[in-house]
Amino acid sequence: MSTHEFDTLDDLPADQRVLVRLDLNSPIEAGNPTDNRRFERHAETVRELADAGHRVVCLAHQGRPGRDDFVSLAGHAELLAGHVGREVQFVADTHGDDATDAIDALEPGEILLLENTRMSDDELPEADPETKADTDFVRTLAAHVDAYVNDAYSAAHRSHASLVGFPEVVPSYAGRVMATEYAANTAIASREFDGRVAVVVGGTKATDVIEVMEALGDSVDDFLLGGIAGELFLRGAGHPVGFDLDPEADLYDTQWERNHGLIEGMLDERGEQVTLATDLAYAAEEADDDGGGGGSRAEVAVDDVDEKAVSFLDIGTGTAEAYADVVRDAEAVFVKGALGVFEEEAFSVGTVTVLRAIAETDCFSVVGGGDTSRAIEMYGMDEADFDHVSIAGGAYIRALTGQSLAGVDALKRAADR
């Protein structure tokens, strides 16, 4: 078995009919999926399998029933084909006769994408692997393939049929995305670092930040805080920030009510490890018209804020430079969440300054947390300057906090068998 605790594509026998679970879940615009890093990453696994002469059957999901983004995967097949450099056939069926006939007809090197797994009643909701393995969906497809490959690390925290059912009944392997994501995202728990370890935590969800800090407290030297979570921690430290100006917005107050005890406890117990912003940025015209972001950048020292009168959209330049200095002295840096509204260039200073410092420093680095990785491409940085850029959101959080992932556990059990 491989050093990843599960079998990988290196262990896959030749000439297999392979069922490959990808995560192509994407923003939908005008009914069509938007191209993104997930297609590019998963295409590497699919291309490797096709080039080796396997018959490749792909599974993926899109949205959830009842939501606007719950659509067919026909458009996903076109995008995937562009990244793989080969035709990707599509059949609008999950496990009926059309699907099994198309699987049986595949020739070596051909690729097929089946319809949205969540259009099968057997896919959702979450259930134990044995229950999912006994569904028509899993039993039908398993009878038409030789092997199963899970490449969908970003969905691996879900106990859905396509993620945990097949490893119970079919020889199973980790794809390249699964193996690299797992190794990088569990490194903070599994590797020994001689120097300082820093974790940059931001984004909009205070609960995620607290869970990461609680789980990693004994192995991290510096937590660098920003985003909405960082402002809530400033509130916990006694500053008059971290609440909603617009009661309809509900970005701060509800999270504060749920988490203020934990935030204050974290500051008491781990105050030496927690670094808070000393200055914050806002849209200059907002002070005059109470508008949102999008304007020129203005900054204020946290100690000079007597009452919150504007929306803060980024950490200040001084804080960004101080965080960058911490990064330059670290042996390992993990990023979870953005430090500001980096999509607007005026408020990208915090996120981009810290990411550039990481890129220029000879440290082990993992960048994750949903959209944060988009800032790398958006501001002209090279992904190769980071050890790993994760495409996972919820699974990345679970890995950082030491929680198990149902899809990974299923692969480990399959390898043991």
RODO-2510 file (C-alpha; in nm, 4 decimals, decimal comma):
residues 417
     n   res          X          Y          Z
     1     m     0,0000     0,0000     0,0000
     2     s     0,1189     0,3557    -0,0652
     3     t     0,2508     0,5883     0,2051
     4     h    -0,0773     0,7821     0,1812
     5     e    -0,2521     0,5049     0,3842
     6     f    -0,4617     0,4151     0,0795
     7     d    -0,3912     0,2833    -0,2683
     8     t    -0,3341     0,5334    -0,5497
     9     l    -0,3216     0,5285    -0,9298
    10     d     0,0296     0,3844    -0,8976
    11     d    -0,1342     0,0638    -0,7659
    12     l    -0,4067     0,0419    -1,0335
    13     p    -0,3732    -0,2640    -1,2637
    14     a    -0,3645    -0,2129    -1,6405
    15     d    -0,6651    -0,2156    -1,8748
    16     q    -0,9412    -0,1344    -1,6264
    17     r    -1,2919    -0,0005    -1,6704
    18     v    -1,2597     0,2715    -1,4076
    19     l    -1,5319     0,4699    -1,2306
    20     v    -1,3818     0,8063    -1,1296
    21     r    -1,5519     1,0424    -0,8823
    22     l    -1,4616     1,4067    -0,9530
    23     d    -1,5801     1,7289    -0,7904
    24     l    -1,6817     1,9609    -1,0752
    25     n    -1,9360     2,1563    -0,8690
    26     s    -1,9146     2,5099    -1,0088
    27     p    -2,0867     2,8479    -1,0113
    28     i    -2,3664     2,8441    -1,2736
    29     e    -2,4211     3,1427    -1,5037
    30     a    -2,7117     3,1445    -1,7493
    31     g    -2,7532     2,7722    -1,6932
    32     n    -2,3908     2,6870    -1,7746
    33     p    -2,0983     2,5980    -1,5469
    34     t    -1,8129     2,8481    -1,5238
    35     d    -1,4602     2,7252    -1,5906
    36     n    -1,2397     2,7024    -1,2825
    37     r    -0,9388     2,5365    -1,1225
    38     r    -1,1330     2,2183    -1,0400
    39     f    -1,1676     2,1230    -1,4083
    40     e    -0,7971     2,1841    -1,4621
    41     r    -0,6908     1,9762    -1,1611
    42     h    -0,9228     1,6807    -1,2176
    43     a    -0,8339     1,6739    -1,5875
    44     e    -0,4842     1,5593    -1,4875
    45     t    -0,6218     1,2431    -1,3267
    46     v    -0,8669     1,1766    -1,6118
    47     r    -0,5994     1,2344    -1,8768
    48     e    -0,3525     1,0027    -1,7027
    49     l    -0,6112     0,7239    -1,6908
    50     a    -0,7153     0,7691    -2,0543
    51     d    -0,3552     0,7909    -2,1766
    52     a    -0,2823     0,4629    -1,9949
    53     g    -0,5594     0,2943    -2,1960
    54     h    -0,8220     0,2621    -1,9246
    55     r    -1,1912     0,3052    -2,0063
    56     v    -1,2858     0,6073    -1,7951
    57     v    -1,6347     0,6629    -1,6505
    58     c    -1,6672     0,9919    -1,4595
    59     l    -1,9120     1,0785    -1,1816
    60     a    -1,9693     1,4291    -1,0435
    61     h    -2,2380     1,6389    -0,8766
    62     q    -2,3719     1,9899    -0,9324
    63     g    -2,5786     2,1855    -0,6801
    64     r    -2,8542     2,0390    -0,4690
    65     p    -3,2136     1,9494    -0,5569
    66     g    -3,4370     2,2550    -0,5326
    67     r    -3,1602     2,5089    -0,5897
    68     d    -3,0912     2,7196    -0,8984
    69     d    -2,7509     2,5559    -0,9535
    70     f    -2,8984     2,2032    -0,9682
    71     v    -2,8424     2,1434    -1,3416
    72     s    -2,7322     1,8756    -1,5866
    73     l    -2,3619     1,8003    -1,6375
    74     a    -2,3770     1,8343    -2,0176
    75     g    -2,1873     2,1639    -2,0005
    76     h    -1,9371     2,0173    -1,7554
    77     a    -1,8477     1,7484    -2,0106
    78     e    -1,7515     2,0166    -2,2639
    79     l    -1,5358     2,2062    -2,0146
    80     l    -1,3665     1,8873    -1,8933
    81     a    -1,2914     1,7816    -2,2527
    82     g    -1,1171     2,1134    -2,3147
    83     h    -0,8851     2,0576    -2,0188
    84     v    -0,8240     1,6870    -2,0836
    85     g    -0,7561     1,7376    -2,4545
    86     r    -0,9825     1,4449    -2,5484
    87     e    -1,3509     1,4032    -2,6221
    88     v    -1,5650     1,3466    -2,3128
    89     q    -1,8870     1,1670    -2,4019
    90     f    -2,1949     1,2551    -2,1962
    91     v    -2,5081     1,0552    -2,1195
    92     a    -2,8047     1,2130    -1,9404
    93     d    -2,8506     0,9146    -1,7087
    94     t    -2,7015     0,8168    -1,3735
    95     h    -2,7429     0,4367    -1,3598
    96     g    -3,0203     0,3331    -1,5974
    97     d    -2,9870     0,1389    -1,9222
    98     d    -2,8554     0,4409    -2,1133
    99     a    -2,5735     0,4780    -1,8602
   100     t    -2,4778     0,1099    -1,8453
   101     d    -2,4970     0,0692    -2,2249
   102     a    -2,2629     0,3670    -2,2675
   103     i    -2,0231     0,2245    -2,0087
   104     d    -2,0181    -0,1176    -2,1760
   105     a    -1,9518     0,0410    -2,5165
   106     l    -1,6390     0,2302    -2,4097
   107     e    -1,3143     0,1538    -2,5879
   108     p    -0,9659     0,1861    -2,4296
   109     g    -0,8769     0,5528    -2,3764
   110     e    -1,2357     0,6767    -2,4106
   111     i    -1,3976     0,8996    -2,1477
   112     l    -1,7630     0,9162    -2,0418
   113     l    -1,9335     1,1523    -1,7959
   114     l    -2,2593     1,0337    -1,6412
   115     e    -2,5393     1,2664    -1,5319
   116     n    -2,5334     1,4637    -1,2039
   117     t    -2,5083     1,2048    -0,9226
   118     r    -2,7593     1,4035    -0,7153
   119     m    -3,0247     1,3343    -0,9775
   120     s    -3,0218     0,9796    -0,8396
   121     d    -3,2430     0,9408    -0,5317
   122     d    -2,9764     0,7090    -0,3866
   123     e    -2,6981     0,9706    -0,3709
   124     l    -2,8376     1,1876    -0,0895
   125     p    -2,8717     1,2156     0,2083
   126     e    -2,5695     1,1084     0,4111
   127     a    -2,5721     0,7535     0,5469
   128     d    -2,3223     0,4893     0,6552
   129     p    -2,1110     0,3284     0,3783
   130     e    -2,2794    -0,0121     0,4057
   131     t    -2,6212     0,1464     0,3473
   132     k    -2,4935     0,3441     0,0492
   133     a    -2,3189     0,0372    -0,0934
   134     d    -2,6530    -0,1453    -0,0988
   135     t    -2,8303     0,1163    -0,3153
   136     d    -2,9377     0,0453    -0,6740
   137     f    -2,7099     0,3294    -0,7868
   138     v    -2,3942     0,1693    -0,6438
   139     r    -2,4820    -0,1940    -0,7117
   140     t    -2,5771    -0,1240    -1,0753
   141     l    -2,2666     0,0746    -1,1671
   142     a    -2,0323    -0,1485    -0,9684
   143     a    -2,1371    -0,4452    -1,1850
   144     h    -2,0137    -0,2621    -1,4969
   145     v    -1,6679    -0,1470    -1,3788
   146     d    -1,3440    -0,3052    -1,2548
   147     a    -1,2201    -0,0315    -1,0239
   148     y    -1,3200     0,2904    -0,8484
   149     v    -1,1065     0,6035    -0,8167
   150     n    -1,2023     0,8837    -0,5774
   151     d    -1,0447     1,2127    -0,6845
   152     a    -1,3060     1,4340    -0,5153
   153     y    -1,1164     1,5409    -0,2034
   154     s    -1,3205     1,8606    -0,1769
   155     a    -1,6377     1,6505    -0,1347
   156     a    -1,4759     1,3786     0,0772
   157     h    -1,6355     1,5021     0,4009
   158     r    -1,9749     1,3880     0,2653
   159     s    -2,1022     1,0325     0,3206
   160     h    -2,2867     1,0158    -0,0115
   161     a    -2,3320     0,7052    -0,2260
   162     s    -2,0805     0,8026    -0,4954
   163     l    -1,8163     0,8809    -0,2318
   164     v    -1,8440     0,6000     0,0241
   165     g    -2,0549     0,3256    -0,1375
   166     f    -1,8244     0,2051    -0,4139
   167     p    -1,5139     0,1422    -0,1959
   168     e    -1,7201    -0,1154    -0,0065
   169     v    -1,7725    -0,3298    -0,3178
   170     v    -1,5081    -0,2392    -0,5801
   171     p    -1,1230    -0,2233    -0,5622
   172     s    -1,0622     0,1450    -0,4866
   173     y    -0,7851     0,3996    -0,5346
   174     a    -0,7113     0,7671    -0,4731
   175     g    -0,6745     0,9939    -0,7751
   176     r    -0,3952     1,2504    -0,8020
   177     v    -0,6027     1,5375    -0,6596
   178     m    -0,7160     1,3247    -0,3654
   179     a    -0,3617     1,2082    -0,2838
   180     t    -0,1948     1,5500    -0,3071
   181     e    -0,4717     1,7326    -0,1185
   182     y    -0,4684     1,4748     0,1596
   183     a    -0,0901     1,4858     0,2013
   184     a    -0,0708     1,8667     0,2061
   185     n    -0,3758     1,9389     0,4189
   186     t    -0,2882     1,6863     0,6891
   187     a     0,0756     1,8006     0,7033
   188     i     0,0164     2,0319     0,9985
   189     a    -0,0865     1,7315     1,2070
   190     s     0,1460     1,4710     1,0569
   191     r     0,4742     1,6579     0,9973
   192     e     0,7368     1,7849     1,2382
   193     f     0,8466     2,1445     1,1744
   194     d     1,1659     2,2696     1,3405
   195     g     1,0820     2,6398     1,3034
   196     r     0,7757     2,8531     1,3669
   197     v     0,4362     2,7564     1,2252
   198     a     0,1933     3,0339     1,1273
   199     v    -0,1717     3,0066     1,0310
   200     v    -0,3418     3,2929     0,8481
   201     v    -0,7130     3,2840     0,9324
   202     g    -0,9763     3,5118     0,7844
   203     g    -1,2901     3,4820     0,5778
   204     t    -1,6485     3,5256     0,6890
   205     k    -1,7097     3,2313     0,9242
   206     a    -1,5985     3,2830     1,2822
   207     t    -1,6932     2,9269     1,3790
   208     d    -1,4486     2,7837     1,1231
   209     v    -1,1708     3,0069     1,2531
   210     i    -1,2354     2,9101     1,6148
   211     e    -1,2413     2,5389     1,5310
   212     v    -0,9090     2,5694     1,3466
   213     m    -0,7503     2,7636     1,6326
   214     e    -0,8769     2,5221     1,8985
   215     a    -0,7602     2,2161     1,7070
   216     l    -0,4174     2,3518     1,6114
   217     g    -0,3380     2,5533     1,9220
   218     d    -0,0635     2,3210     2,0446
   219     s     0,1161     2,3034     1,7090
   220     v     0,0932     2,6663     1,5909
   221     d     0,3037     2,9616     1,7047
   222     d     0,1202     3,2469     1,5337
   223     f    -0,2425     3,2938     1,4317
   224     l    -0,2740     3,5994     1,2040
   225     l    -0,6356     3,7175     1,1961
   226     g    -0,8347     3,9152     0,9431
   227     g    -1,1682     3,9224     0,7622
   228     i    -1,4969     3,9223     0,9484
   229     a    -1,3588     3,6683     1,1950
   230     g    -1,0661     3,8976     1,2738
   231     e    -1,2991     4,1882     1,3432
   232     l    -1,5038     3,9727     1,5814
   233     f    -1,1837     3,8882     1,7702
   234     l    -1,1075     4,2623     1,7946
   235     r    -1,4532     4,3030     1,9488
   236     g    -1,3655     4,0290     2,1934
   237     a    -1,0506     4,2232     2,2847
   238     g    -1,2645     4,5248     2,3757
   239     h    -1,2610     4,7341     2,0589
   240     p    -1,5867     4,8954     1,9336
   241     v    -1,5888     4,7017     1,6061
   242     g    -1,7253     4,3664     1,4893
   243     f    -2,0967     4,4456     1,4743
   244     d    -2,3438     4,5134     1,1928
   245     l    -2,4082     4,8721     1,0832
   246     d    -2,6995     4,7476     0,8747
   247     p    -2,9241     4,5161     1,0782
   248     e    -3,0307     4,3472     0,7526
   249     a    -2,6688     4,2446     0,6773
   250     d    -2,6288     3,9913     0,9606
   251     l    -2,2559     3,9401     0,9102
   252     y    -2,1359     4,0039     1,2648
   253     d    -2,3999     4,0147     1,5370
   254     t    -2,5412     3,6615     1,5032
   255     q    -2,1909     3,5132     1,4851
   256     w    -2,0898     3,7169     1,7895
   257     e    -2,3859     3,5883     1,9904
   258     r    -2,2973     3,2291     1,9015
   259     n    -1,9226     3,2543     1,9515
   260     h    -1,8336     3,5390     2,1882
   261     g    -1,7602     3,3079     2,4812
   262     l    -1,5249     3,0985     2,2710
   263     i    -1,3601     3,4077     2,1211
   264     e    -1,2982     3,5631     2,4620
   265     g    -1,1740     3,2292     2,5938
   266     m    -0,9370     3,1932     2,3007
   267     l    -0,7939     3,5400     2,3640
   268     d    -0,7479     3,4579     2,7334
   269     e    -0,5912     3,1170     2,6809
   270     r    -0,3927     3,1756     2,3624
   271     g    -0,3416     3,5519     2,3655
   272     e     0,0318     3,5182     2,2996
   273     q    -0,0363     3,3194     1,9824
   274     v    -0,3144     3,5427     1,8475
   275     t    -0,2143     3,8482     1,6443
   276     l    -0,4919     4,0970     1,5733
   277     a    -0,5038     4,3827     1,3228
   278     t    -0,3691     4,7175     1,4459
   279     d    -0,5266     4,9092     1,1566
   280     l    -0,8243     4,8561     0,9256
   281     a    -0,9236     4,9798     0,5794
   282     y    -1,2568     5,1139     0,4548
   283     a    -1,4013     5,2871     0,1470
   284     a    -1,3220     5,6591     0,1784
   285     e    -1,6575     5,7814     0,0494
   286     e    -1,8478     5,5526     0,2882
   287     a    -1,7753     5,7916     0,5736
   288     d    -1,9785     6,0508     0,3816
   289     d    -2,2583     5,8534     0,2174
   290     d    -2,2906     5,5310     0,4213
   291     g    -2,2399     5,3328     0,0998
   292     g    -2,0684     5,0010     0,0575
   293     g    -1,7197     4,9267    -0,0772
   294     g    -1,5793     4,9933    -0,4201
   295     g    -1,4250     5,3342    -0,3534
   296     s    -1,0792     5,4622    -0,2719
   297     r    -0,9059     5,3108     0,0277
   298     a    -0,8780     5,4857     0,3607
   299     e    -0,7283     5,3466     0,6810
   300     v    -0,7653     5,3985     1,0521
   301     a    -0,5717     5,2680     1,3516
   302     v    -0,7809     5,0290     1,5596
   303     d    -0,6938     5,2265     1,8749
   304     d    -0,8387     5,5419     1,7128
   305     v    -1,1804     5,3858     1,6489
   306     d    -1,4232     5,5293     1,9085
   307     e    -1,7313     5,3839     1,7424
   308     k    -1,7884     5,1827     1,4267
   309     a    -1,9222     5,4189     1,1604
   310     v    -1,7977     5,2484     0,8411
   311     s    -1,7699     4,8948     0,7062
   312     f    -1,4151     4,7617     0,7312
   313     l    -1,3147     4,5791     0,4126
   314     d    -0,9508     4,4829     0,4756
   315     i    -0,6762     4,4831     0,7332
   316     g    -0,4617     4,7957     0,7161
   317     t    -0,1279     4,8285     0,5378
   318     g     0,0640     4,8308     0,8663
   319     t    -0,1017     4,5076     0,9772
   320     a    -0,0384     4,3503     0,6372
   321     e     0,3336     4,4300     0,6572
   322     a     0,3532     4,3015     1,0152
   323     y     0,1862     3,9749     0,9109
   324     a     0,4255     3,9467     0,6153
   325     d     0,7201     3,9774     0,8568
   326     v     0,5816     3,6898     1,0661
   327     v     0,5447     3,4792     0,7501
   328     r     0,9054     3,5456     0,6453
   329     d     1,0269     3,4022     0,9776
   330     a     0,8080     3,0909     0,9605
   331     e     0,9034     2,7417     0,8492
   332     a     0,5429     2,6531     0,7634
   333     v     0,2416     2,8698     0,6766
   334     f    -0,1182     2,7548     0,6310
   335     v    -0,3807     2,9949     0,4924
   336     k    -0,7505     2,9576     0,5687
   337     g    -0,9638     3,2411     0,4380
   338     a    -0,9002     3,5887     0,2969
   339     l    -0,7952     3,8880     0,5090
   340     g    -1,0198     4,1299     0,3199
   341     v    -1,2461     4,1791     0,0187
   342     f    -0,9628     4,1008    -0,2238
   343     e    -1,1973     4,0883    -0,5236
   344     e    -1,1893     4,4704    -0,5106
   345     e    -0,8326     4,5778    -0,5825
   346     a    -0,8425     4,8632    -0,3276
   347     f    -0,9071     4,6064    -0,0535
   348     s    -0,6734     4,3311    -0,1711
   349     v    -0,3711     4,4720     0,0185
   350     g    -0,3932     4,2390     0,3186
   351     t    -0,4542     3,9147     0,1321
   352     v    -0,2079     3,9880    -0,1491
   353     t     0,0723     4,1226     0,0725
   354     v     0,0669     3,8092     0,2860
   355     l     0,0377     3,5709    -0,0107
   356     r     0,3318     3,7400    -0,1853
   357     a     0,5391     3,7110     0,1317
   358     i     0,4583     3,3387     0,1456
   359     a     0,5499     3,2961    -0,2224
   360     e     0,8862     3,4674    -0,1707
   361     t     0,9727     3,2743     0,1480
   362     d     1,1328     2,9315     0,1565
   363     c     0,8654     2,7842     0,3831
   364     f     0,6250     2,4935     0,3506
   365     s     0,2985     2,6560     0,2424
   366     v    -0,0608     2,5466     0,1936
   367     v    -0,3272     2,7907     0,0730
   368     g    -0,6923     2,6928     0,1046
   369     g    -1,0303     2,8046     0,2226
   370     g    -1,2690     2,8233    -0,0697
   371     d    -1,2122     3,1327    -0,2825
   372     t    -0,8852     3,2485    -0,1247
   373     s    -0,6785     3,0601    -0,3806
   374     r    -0,8373     3,2716    -0,6564
   375     a    -0,6348     3,5695    -0,5356
   376     i    -0,3140     3,3967    -0,6492
   377     e    -0,4200     3,3943    -1,0137
   378     m    -0,6119     3,7221    -0,9889
   379     y    -0,3043     3,9198    -0,8816
   380     g    -0,0470     3,7560    -1,1079
   381     m     0,1232     3,5236    -0,8608
   382     d     0,2573     3,1811    -0,9610
   383     e     0,0896     2,8786    -0,8049
   384     a     0,4231     2,6976    -0,8294
   385     d     0,5606     2,9273    -0,5566
   386     f     0,3311     2,7560    -0,3037
   387     d     0,3706     2,3944    -0,1950
   388     h    -0,0011     2,3352    -0,2335
   389     v    -0,3046     2,5384    -0,3357
   390     s    -0,6164     2,3569    -0,2209
   391     i    -0,9429     2,3492    -0,4177
   392     a    -1,1275     2,2266    -0,1080
   393     g    -1,3404     2,4264     0,1341
   394     g    -1,5176     2,2181     0,3960
   395     a    -1,2778     1,9257     0,3580
   396     y    -0,9801     2,1589     0,4083
   397     i    -1,1299     2,2861     0,7340
   398     r    -1,1880     1,9297     0,8527
   399     a    -0,8317     1,8310     0,7660
   400     l    -0,6881     2,1296     0,9544
   401     t    -0,9021     2,0520     1,2559
   402     g    -0,8076     1,6836     1,2561
   403     q    -1,1533     1,5531     1,1723
   404     s    -1,1831     1,2416     0,9578
   405     l    -1,3218     1,2536     0,6039
   406     a    -1,5770     0,9857     0,5120
   407     g    -1,4446     0,9470     0,1564
   408     v    -1,0839     0,9124     0,2746
   409     d    -1,1805     0,6619     0,5445
   410     a    -1,3599     0,4552     0,2786
   411     l    -1,0408     0,4406     0,0694
   412     k    -0,8366     0,3363     0,3739
   413     r    -1,0799     0,0539     0,4532
   414     a    -1,0688    -0,0608     0,0908
   415     a    -0,6896    -0,0737     0,1018
   416     d    -0,6974    -0,2748     0,4252
   417     r    -0,9331    -0,5245     0,2641
***
